[in-house]
Amino acid sequence: MNMRPVLDGDSLPPVPLMLGILLAFAVSIALVWLAAGTALAAAAYAGALLVVVLTLMLSPRLAASNPDEDVTQPDWSLTASAIENEEAGIAVVDRANRMTCANSTYERWFGGPLAPHELIFQGSGKAMVAEAARRAWREGTAEADGLVLEGGEDQIFLSVERAGRGEDYLIWRFGKIVELETHEGVVQWLAGPLSEMLSNSGIEVALVASDGIVKATTPGLAERTTGNRALSLAGEEFVQLLRSDDRDRIFFAREGQQGSPQTLVHVPMDNPARPDGERPPSLMVLIDNTVGIGGGAHGGGKSAIPQLEALLSALPLGLALTDRDGRFLFANKAFLRAVERDGEGLPQYPSDLVVREDKAALADTVRRFAKGATASGDMAVRLGNNKEEPVSIGLAGVRGLGEAAVLLSITDSSEEKRLRRQVAQATKMQAVGQLAGGVAHDFNNVLTAIIGYCDLMLLRHTPGDSDYDDIQQIKANSNRAASLTRQLLAFSRQQTLRPVVLQMPDVVSEVSQLLKRLMGEKIEFSVRHDRELGAVRADPQQLEQVIINLAVNARDAMQSNAEKQGHQDWKGRLTLATRRVSAREVRRMGVDVMPADDYTVLIVQDTGGGIPTDNFNKIFEPFFTTKEQGKGTGLGLSTVYGIVKQSNGFIYADNVLDPHGRPTGARFTIYLPVHKGHVREARRVEEADDGKASDWAGGGKLLLVEDEDMVRAVAERALARAGYVVTSARDGEEGLAIAKGKEDFDLIVSDVVMPAMDGPAMARAIRRIKPNIPILFMSGYAEEQLRNDIDIDNMHFIPKPFSVQQINAKVSEVLSEQGKGSK
């Protein structure tokens, strides 16, 4: 091997020059020795001279080994080439949302190199894209689906990923959502290893379109029909591959009667009654009679059908076989799943699966297909364990399979049923919520008038008067009615929340003494808190309401359970616990509807015997109760659900089981997201309101707009008594006309929902002529919802029903912030 030295010869001086240098080196050392008269001086001189010579020789090489760093810019053309993909549009943007590169599919789909945030999607698509970008910058990845381009029809799936050495780029991947039908998955299945196994076992399969053209086959079918295993039969007519003799036996056309006869089984795919009217492909199964399946010419009489069972078990379609008497022989897992009998197994007859009204029709159809000519069809029946939703069962007569005579097929629609129930439940809850919100809004107007008139009457009476106690009783009952309307609004998620940043143990501590009194002596009450809990942002009063409602339900459940068991000296236990749950734990839970984030969890657990399984889907519905008549309204848990969801939280219910799997109690788990912003000390709303009201002494000109006469009269009298000059209007149009006049107002107090012109429309019209005037809206709907819907600057809010003191305090607070009126 030709080896090269570390320092190549080109970098060293020539040999004569080297000899001359060494000679001069020796002479100079000798002269120094003679002149100094000592060997030490000569050695020192020799060492210094050697260092100088070596430095001169090595300096060029050292300079060559430290070149300047070559800083290059990213080659985006190389990146664009690397992300080329026919099935996905991919783009890369930097932190300034500037497009750095995109593949050709992205430019073709979206009409040019537009940045993702510049694309126009239907509905809330643009907001979903913006949220995905923010989440990707924050968490590293994000996804969104169901996007549809403006003017387009295809649904698009989006995934965003943070990348780059400094994580300064986002990679956007857009892909079209394509719904695969059952037969489309079969094409891939026929190209897999299982098809080879079937061919080796004497079973060949072909996917045939409704016009008889082959779409895909097992490799053995190509070999037996053409002699070439690698040849594709796609595009061939299926019937041209087969022949039959005078005894109706089926053979491959290439082999003729010298080959073995085949048994043909026709398996319909998907639902034959499709919306587009086009019939789906079918699965044609050819079974060689020589492999011992059934009673063919070469069969062995009655024999098992393991190969056919292996085939049916592998298919994604629910399939079952019956004999000529209609008894079940076999069913694959997909069939058992579809009829919801995974753990129970098959009954004796198919008619045992359906309701009583459909038994005779199904039994007759199975017998007819078993004993008649080969045919196929389908019928709608209702399963015994799901009487409300009919399902379609396909039937096909088969021959040459020994005992097997009828093939039953059904699509596993359990997931579809679950989604349908969820959609129906959500639709029902939304409708009831809208109804509850509307009723609560109208009822709040009535309560506002009653409470207001009570306050005005109390101003003319003093304690000890004959009417004072009666008026106080009317006001107390009105406030109780107002709390019921707040429950309705909480259920419909339309109540006004006053969220603050708080710690969950502080809320539990506030209600602990009350809960101990509510539980009584027979129920042990305990509290456990986790360490390092994250702060949450919620309304403390509403969280207290959640805890009290759950605790009261637990107490009633434990008492009821003790009465059913006949225990006189019973003891119960109620446990409140808090714990922290990290985003990693949420991801491990696999709950799709709950984002992976840090949560503070509140757990309320009792020993009341648990929740019946049938009630799990109903417990959060309004007016559903298991208590006796007169002992419960059915609004407790629905109110809890509404408060938790309006606080951006999640609530789940389950049973606590003993070692034998029996329920011993119920457990409610509430997840509230940890607040990531600045933590401020929580203050009661009443304390904040009282502080602001005390700084103001009244005065100012007000425009009051309210379509309800009784509410307008109460508010007008209350504000006038407080020293304000009040001009009232019956609706938005009259209010706008007054505002356009010469008189200037310090504040407009207006209802939101009014006939003709509502409050927001009037406010926007007034702002065009008087842009700086503040607006105070009165409404029974949620403040947060109104702010999102109205979006007007310098807008304030007071919820109905309100008292005379509350509206005076709110007006004082707004005018104090504006610096108007007189002090």
N, C-alpha and C positions, 0 to 999 in steps of 0.2 A: 504493500500500500504506500502511496506517495504522501508522506507526512510533511506539513508546513510548519516552520517554527512560529512561536508567538510573535516575535519581532522579525518581520521579513527582511531579506537582505537588502532591499532597496532603501531601507531607512538607515543602514549603517554606512560609515565612510569606507572608501576603497582600502585594500590591504596595505599598499605602500604608505598611504597617508596614516594609517593606524600605527605602522611601525615607527614612522617619524615622530608621531605624537608621544608614543611610549618612550623613545630615546630621549626626547626633550624633557619628558617628565622625570626620568632617572637622573639626567645631568643637573636639572634645577634642584633636585633634592640633595644631591652630593654637594653642590656649591653652598647650599644653606647649612649643611652639616659642617663644612670646612669653616665657613664664616662664623658660625655661632659656637663651634667647638663642642657641641653637645648633641646627642642623639635624640633627646626629647624635643628640641626645637625642630629638628628635621622631620620627626614623625608628625608633629602638629601641622607643619607646612604641607606634608604629603596628604594628610586627611582633608585639609581645606581645599587643596587643589583637586582632589578626587570628587568632592561634593560639587564643585563648580563645573567640572567636566560632565559629570552625570546629569546635572541640571540642564546644561546646554543640549545634551543628546536627547533627553526625554521630553523637553518642553514642547516640541511640535506634536508629539504623540498625545501628550496630555490635553493639548488644545483641541486635537481632533476628537478625543473621547468625550468632550463636553460641548456638543453643538447646541445652538439656541433651540429652544422648544418650538416645535412647529404647531401653531394653533390654527386649526381648520374649522370652518363652519360646517354644520350638519348638511349632508347631501340629501335633500328632501326628495330628489328624483329617485334615489335608491329606496327610500322609505315608501314612496308611492308605488314603486314596482313590487315591493314586498307585500303590500296590503291588497293587491289585486284579488278580487273575489267576485265571481259571477252571482253569488247568492246573497251578498251583503254589501250595503253601501257604507264605506268606512272613511272617516275624516279625522284629522288631527288639528286641534286648535291650541293656542297658547293661553296664558292667563289673561291676556287682553281680549280674548274671544276672537283673535285673528286666525283665519284659516292658514295653516302652514302647508298642508297637502291633503289630497283626497284621491280615492281610486276612481276609475272610470265608471263603475257602477253607481257610485254616489252622484257624480255629475250627470249621469243619464237619468237617474230617478228624479233628481231635484232640479234639473234644468240649469246646471252650471255650478261653479264653485262658490255657492252661497254658504255662509257659516251656519251651523245648526240653529243658533238663536234667531237667524233671519228667516227660517222656514215658516210658512204659514200653515197651521193645522186647524182642523175643525174643532168647534167647541172649546173645551178647556185644554186642548193639546199643547198650546204654547206655554201655558202655565205649568203643565206637567214636564215639559222639556226644561224650563228654567229651574224647576225644583230638582230635577235629576242632576243638572249641572251643579247646583249648590251642594247637593248631597254627595256628589262624587268628589268635589274639592274638599269636603269636610271628612268623609268616611272612606274615600278611596274608590268605591264602586257605587253604582246606582242603576236602576232599571225602571222602565215604563212600558206599558203595552196599551193596545187599543188606540194608537194614534192613527188619524186619517188625514191625509193632505187635503187642503182646500181644493175642492173640485174633483177629488179622487174618491175611490171606493175601497181600495185595499187597506186592510189593517196592518199597521207597522209596529214591530217590537223594537225597543231601544235599550241598549246597554251602554253605559259610560264608565270609563276606567281612567284613573289618574296614573300617569306614567312619566318617564323621563328620569335622567340622573338626579335632577333637583325636584322631581315631581312637579314640573312646571307646565305640563301638557295634559290635555284630555283626549282620549281616543274614543270617538263616537262610532258605534256600530248600529246600523239600521238593517233590519231584516223583515221581510213580509211574512205575516202570519198565514199559514196555509193549513186548513183543516183537512187532515187525512181521513179518508173513509177506510172501512175495514179492508176492502180489497186492495187498497194501495199499500197497506202493510204486508199483505200476502206476497206481493211481488218481491219484496226484500227477503221475506221468509223463504221463498222458493230458491233464492240464490245462496242460502246459507248451508251450513253443514248438516242440518236435519234432513234436508231434501236428499242428500247423498245416502243417508241412512235408510230413508224410505225406499229409494230406488234399489238399494241392495237387498231390501226385504221383499221386493216384488210389488211395491205400491208406487204408482206413478200419478202425479197430480198436474193438472193444467188449469190456469186461470183463463177463462174464455169470456169474451165480451158478449153483449146481448145479440150482436149480429153474427155470432159464431166464429169470430176471428180470435186466434190465440194471442194472449198478451204475455204469458210467461209459463214455463214448464219446469219440471224437475229434469236433471241432466239425463236420467235413464230413459225418459220418454223420447228425447231426441235420438238417443242411440237406437232404440227399438223401432223407430219410425223412419230414420234416415241412414242408420249405420254409423253416424258420426256423433259422438257424445258432446263435442264442443260446438256443434251447429245450433243456432238459435231457430226456434220454430215461430217466433213472433211474426204475426202477419199472415200465417197460414190458416186455412179453414180447418177447424177441428174435425168435422165429419169426414174430411178427405183422408184423415190419418187412420180411420177405422173401417172395417168391413164386418158384415154379419152373414151367417149361413142360413140355411132353411129352417134351422131350429132356433133362430134368433140369438145364437151365441155370437159374442163380439170378439173380433180378432184385430190385431194391428194389420194395416193394409200391406205393409212391406213383408210381413211374415206369412200372411194368409192362414189357411187352416192347418199348415204345418206348425204354426206357433201355438202357444197355449191360449185358451179362451180367457177373456177378461170380464170382470164384473164392473159395471159402470154405475157410480153413485153421483147423483147431481146434488150439489150443495149450493142453494141460493145465498148470495152475499148481500149484506145491508138490507135496507127497507125497500121492497119493490115499489111502494107508492111514494116516490120521491117528488119534491116540489117541481123540479124541472121536467118531469114526465119521462125522463130517460131511464131505461131499465139498467140496473147495475150488472156487473159481470157475475159469472157463476164459477164455482169451483168444481171441476170434473175430476173425480177420483177413479182411477183404473186399478183394480186389484186382480193380480194374477191368481187364477183358480188353483194353480199347482202348489201354492204356498200353504195349503191346508186351511183356507178360510172358507167356510160354508160348504154347501153341498153341490159343487159344480161337478163337471164330468170327471175331473181328476181329484175332487175333494174327498175328504175322508168322512163324509156324513156330518153328524153334529160335532162341531169342534169349537174351541174358543176362538175369539177374534182379537188376539193381542196386538197384531199389527194395526188393525183398524182403530182399536182403542188408543194406541200410541199416537196415531195420526190425529184423531179427534181431540185428544188431550192437549196437543200442541197448538191447535188452532185458537185464535182469539175469539171466535164466535161460540156462543153457548150451544152445544149439541148433545143430543141424547138419542138412544136407540131403544125401541120396544119390539117385542115379539108379535106374532100374529094374533095373539089374544089381548094385546094391548098392555102387557106387563113391561115395566122398565127392565132393560138389560144393562144399561150403562149410561152414565152422564159425565161430561167433563166438568172441571172446576168452574169454568165460565158459566155453564148452565146452572149449577148449584148456586152460584153467586147471584145470577139474574133472578132466580125464584126465591132468593133469601133463605136458603136452607143449607148454608155452609157447614154448620155444626150438627145438623140433624140427619143428613143423608136423604136418600130418595125414598118416597113412599112406594107402594106396590104398583099403582096405576097413575098415569098423568092426570086423570080426573081428580085425584086426591089433592092436587096442587091448587085447584081453583075453587071459587065460591059455589055454593049449592046450586044456584041458578044456572051455572055454566057446566056442571058436571056431565049431564046427559049429552049435551051437544058435543063436548070434547071427546067423550068416550065413543060416540057414534062415528065421529070423523076419523079417529084413530083406527077403528075396526074397518071402516070403508077403505082407507088407504092401505091397510094391511092385506086385504083380501081381493081388492079390485085391481084394475090395470095400473101400471106404473104412472104416477102423476104427482104433482106438487101443488101446494096452495098455502094459504095462511088464514088464520082466524083470530079475532080479538076476544080475549077472556080477561077475567079479573082474578088475580091470585088471592088465595085465602087469607094471607097475612097482609094484604094491601088491597082492600076492597074498593078504594076510591079511584084508583088509576088503572085503566085497562092496559094490557100489554098485547103485543102481536106475537103469536107462535106460528112458525112455519112448519109445514108437514110435507114429507116427501116419501112415497113408497119406494122401497129398494128390493131388489131380487138377487138371489145367488149368494146371500150371506148367512145361510143356515137359518138359525132362529130369528135373526134380525129381519124386521119387515118394514118398520116405519122409522124415519129419521126426523126428530124434532129439533127445531132451531129457535133460539131466542137470544136477543141482544141484551147484554148486561147493562141495564140502565140505572143501576143503583146510584152512581154518581150524578147522573142527570136528575134522578128523583130528588136527591139531596139538595142539589142546586135549585130545583124547582120549588121545593118546600121553603128554602131560604128566601128565594125571591118573593114567594107568596107571603111569607111571614113579614118580610121587610115592607112590602107594599101595604099589607094590612096595618102594620104599626105606623107607617107614614100617614095613612088615611086617618087612623084614629088620632094620631098626633095633631094633624091639621084641624080635625074636628074639636079636639080638646083645647087647642090653642085659640080657636075662634070663640068657643063658648067662654073660656076664661077671660078673653079680651072684653067681650060684651058684659060679662058678669062683673068685671073690675070697674066698669063705668058705674054700674048700680052701687057697688060697694063704696066707690069714691064719694058719691053723693050722700050715702047714708052716714059714713064716717065723718064727712065734712059738716053735715048738718048737726051731728052729735057734738062735734067740737064747738060749733057756733052756739048751740044751746048751753053747753057747759060754761061758756063765757058769761052767760047771764044768770047762772045758778052757782051756788056755793055748797060745799059739803054741809049736810044737815037739812037742805031743802027737801021737800017731799018728792020732787021729780029728779033730784040729782042721781040717786041710786039707780032709778029706772033708765036714765040716759046712759049711765056708765054700763049697765047691763046690755043695752042695745049696742053700744060701741064694742064691748067685749065679744059679743056674738058675731058682730060684723068682722072683727079682726080674726075670729076663728074661721069664718067663711073665706076670708082673704087667704088664710093659710091653706085651705083646700084648693083654691085656685092656683096657688103657687105650686102645689103638688101636680096639678094638671099641666101647668107650664113646665115643670121639671120633667114630667114624663115626655112631653113633646119637645123638650130641649129648647124652650123659648123663654125660660125665666131669665131674670137679670141676675148675673153672678157678679160679685165684687171680689175678684181673686187677688190674693196677696201671696207673697212668698213665705212659707211657713214650714215648720217641722211637724211631721205626723205625730210624734209622741206628745207634743204640746196640745194637739187637738184631742187626743185620747185622754190626756190628763184633765182637760176641761170637763169632759162628760163622765169621768169615772165615778165621781160621787153620786151623780144622778142615776147611773146604771146600777150601782150597788143597791140603791133604794128600789129601783124598778125590778130587780131580780128577786128580791126577797130573801128569806132565810134558807130556803131549800136549794138554792142555786149558788154554787161556789163561783166567784168571779175572779179571774186572774188575768194579769197583763204581762206580756214579755216584749222587750224591745231589742232589736239588733243594734250592733254598734255601727258608727260611721254612716248613718242614714243620710241620703241626699235630701235636700230641701225640695219641696214641690210648690207649684203655683196653683192655688185653689181658693175657693170661698170657704173660710173656716166655719161659718154658720151652716152652710150646706153640707160640709163634711160631718159636722156633728149630727145633722139630720140623718145622714146615711148610716152612721154608727148606731144611733138610737133605733132607727127602723129595723136594722138587722138584728140588734139585740132583743127588741120586743118580739120579733118573729121567732127568734131562738127560744125565748122564754115560753111563748105559747106552744111551740112544738114540743118542748120538754114536758110541759104540763099535760098536753094531750096524749103524748106517748105513755106517760105514767098512768093516766086514767084508762087507756086501752089495755094496759098490762095488769091493771088492778092493784097497783102498788100504792099503799097508803103512805108509807114512810120512805118515799123516794128522794133521791138526791141527784141534782144535775150539775153540770159544769159548763160555764161559758168562758171561752178563752179569746182574748184579743192579743194579737201578735203583730209586730212589724218586722220586716226584714228587707235587706237590699238585694236586688237582682241586677247583675251586670248584663251588658249587651251580649257577651259570650254565652251566658246561661240562656238568654232568650233565643239565640240562634239554635242552641241545642234542643230547646223545647219544640222547635219546628212549627210554631203557630204562624201561619201565613199572614193573618190579619193584624198581627201585632208587630210593629217595626222593631228591629234590633236596636235597642237603646237601653240606657240605665234607668231602672225603675225603683221606686219605693213602694213596698207592698204592704197592704193591710189585710190581715186574715182574721175572720170572725168564725169561730168553730164552736159547735154545741154537741150535746149528747142526746139529742131528741129523736133518734131512730132513723134519721136520714130522709131524703126526698124520694118519693116513688119515681121509678124510671119513666113512667108515662108523663110525669109532670115537668120533666127537665126542659122541654121545649115550650112550656106555657108559663113558667113561674114569673117571668118578667113582663107578661102581657098585662094590660090594665084590666082591672075588675076581676081577675082570676084569683080565687082564694079557696083554700081547703078548710077554712074555718066555718063554724056554724053561722046561720043567718043572723045578722045583727051584731056579730063579733068582729067583722073585718070588712073593709071596703074594697080590698084587692088593689089598692093604689100604693101600698108600701114599697114592694120590690120594684114596681114600674117607676116610682119616683127615684129610688136608689139608682136604677139603671140610667135614667135620664140625667141625673146629676153627674154620675161618673163619666158618661159619654160626653157631656157638655164640658167637662173638665179635661178632655182629651185622654181619658183613662180607659181601662178595660176591666170588666168584671166577669168572673167565672164561678160557677157553682158545681160542686161535686159532693160525693158521699165519702165519709171516713169509714173504712172497712176494718173488721176485726180479722184475726188470723185465719178464720174460716170463710172469709169473703162476704160476711153479712154486714150490712150497713149499721153503724152505731150512732151516727150523727151526720149533720150537714156542715159543709165548710164553704164559705164565700171568700174569694180571693180577689182583691182590688189592686190593680196595677196603675200607679200614677207616675208619669215620666218625671225624672229628676230635672229640676230647673237649672239651666246652665248659665243664666244671667246673673246680674248683681243681686245679692241677698239683702233685703231691707227688713227691718223689724215689722212684724205684722201689727196692724192696729185695727181695732173694731171700727166698723163703718159709722156706728152711732157716735163714737167719740170724735172721729174726724169731722162729721157733719156738725156736731154741737160746737166744736171749736171755731169753725168758719162762720157759723151763724152768729156767734156772740160778737164778732168783730164788726157787724153791720147794724145800722140803726134804722134802715128803711128809706123810702123816697125813690122817685123815679117814675117815668111814664112807660106803661106796659100796654102791648097789644095782645089781647087774649083771643085765640081762635079755637073754638070747640063746637062740634055739631050737636053734642048731647046737651040739651037745655039744662038738665039738673046738674051736670058736672060743671057747665059754664057758670051757672048761678052760684054754686058753692065756691068755686075758685075766685070769681069776681068779688064776692063779699069778703072772702078771707084776705085777698090781696089789698082790697080797699081799706079794711080795718087795720092792716099793717102800715098804712100811710102811702100806698102807691096810687097813682092816677091811672085807672084801668079803662081802656076802650075795648069793647068786646065785639066779636064777629061770629056769625053762625056757621060759616064754612070758609074754605080756602079762597074762593073767588071774592067774597066780601072782604076778607082780610087783606087780599092783594090790593083791592080798590082803596081801602083805608090807608094802607101803607104808601100808596102812590100820592096821597094828599100832601098838604103842606106841613102837617104836624110831624114832628120828629119823635121817635120812640127810642127808649134806652134798651128795651128787650122785647122780643116777640115770644110769647108762650103759646104753643100750638099743639093740638092733637096730631097724630100721625095719619090714622085712617079716617078719611072723611069722604062723603060723596062728591062727585064732580071733580074738583081739584083737591088732592090730598095735601097733607102738611109739607112733605119734601118738595113737591112741585111748586107750592106757593113760596116756600123759602128760597128756592133757586131763582124764581122770578123777582122776589124782593131784593135778593143780593145783586141782581144786575143794576138796580137803581140805587141801592144803599148797601154797598159791599161790606161795610164794617159792622153792621148790626148783629148782635148775638142772637142765637135761636135756642130756646129751651123746649124740647119735645116732651109731651106727656104720652105714655103708651103702656099697655099691658104686655107688650111683647118684649123680648130680650134686648137689652142695650147693645150687646155685641152684634146681634143679628142686624139691628137697625143701622148701626155704624157701618157695617159691611155693605148694606143695601143702599144707604143714603149717601155716605161719603161727602159730607159738607163740612167745610172748615168752621171753626168757632161754634160747634154744635154741642149742646148739653142735653141731659136726659134726666127725667124723674119717672120712676115706675108707678103705675096705678095698681092698687088704690093707694092714695096718699091722704094724710091728715092735713088739717089747717096748718099746724106747726111745721110739718115737713115741706109743704109747698112754699111757705114763707121763708124757711131756712134755705131752700134751694135757690129761690130767686135772689135772696141776699148774697148767697155764695157766688152766683154768676155775676151779679153787679159789682161785687167786691173785686172779683178778678178783672173786670173790665175797667174799674176805676170810675164808674159812673154813678149817678144819683147823688144824694147828699148824705152826710154823716152827722 
